[in-house]
Amino acid sequence: MTKDFILQVMNPLLTDLPAQEALDRIRQFAEEEAESRLLLLVIMSHGRKESIVFLDRNVTVQEIIDALNVTVSQPKVRLLLWSASTQEVR
């Protein structure tokens, strides 16, 4: 077992982003970390069934997964932790 685990944090607090900007930042993060063996993305937001509420529209979980999979140069573990309340957004 190696001990060369490095934790990189991408802007730990991004709030009130339009959907396209959030997807672009996720895609950029995945590209920058293309050589790492593990990619972890944590999203906490409001949500609906199979989607996450961003500032201007809902984004499906599949859209986020697609943004994470933008570059696949080698096998990699990709984890998406998603916590979304389903209460009415005001």
N, C-alpha and C positions, 0 to 999 in steps of 0.2 A: 504494500500500500504506500503510495507516495504522499508526501506532505506538502506538495506544491499547490495547494488550493489558494486561489486568489479571489477575493470578493470585490467586484466592481459594482458601484451603485450608479445607476443612470438617473440623474435628477430625482432624488428621492421623493420630492413633493411637487407634482404637476397637477394643478387644479384648473378647473373651468376651461378646458381646451375644446376647441371645435374638433369634430370627429376626424377630419382629414389631417389636421396637425398632429393629433395623437397617433394616428396610424403611421404618419411619416416619421415621427420620433421613434416608434417601435421598430419600424423598418431600418432606420438609421442605427439604432442600438444593435439589432441583429447583424447588420453588415459590419459594424465596428468590432463585434465580438465573434466574427466568423471562425476564428481559429481556436476559440475556447472550447472546452469539452462539455461545459454545462452552461445553459442559459436559463435564467429564472426571471420571470416577469410577474409582478404582483399588481393587481388592479383592485381598488376598492372604490365602489361607486354605487349609484342607484342602478337598478336593472329591471328588465322585463324578461319574459321567457326567452332564453337563449340570446339575449342581447344586453348590451351595457349602454347606459345613458351618458352621452357626452353633451357638450354645450348646445349643439345645434341639431343633433339627430342621434338615433340609436345605432350602435355598431354591433353586428353579429359576432358571436364568438369565433365563427369561421373566418371572418375578416381579420381578426386579431391573429389567429393561427397562421393565416396566409402571410401576414406581415412578418411574423417571426420566422417563417420558412423561406424568406426571400433569397437566402444564400445557403446552400447545402453543399459545402466542399468536402465534408467528412461527417461520419456518424457523430451525432451529438444528442445529448439529453436536453430536452427543452421542456421546461415546466411552466405552466400558466396557473397561477393561483388567483382565483377570482372570487371576490366577496361583494355581493350586490344586494342591497335591501330592495324590497319590492314595494315599499311604501310609495304613495303618490308624491311625485316631485312637484314642488310649487315654484 
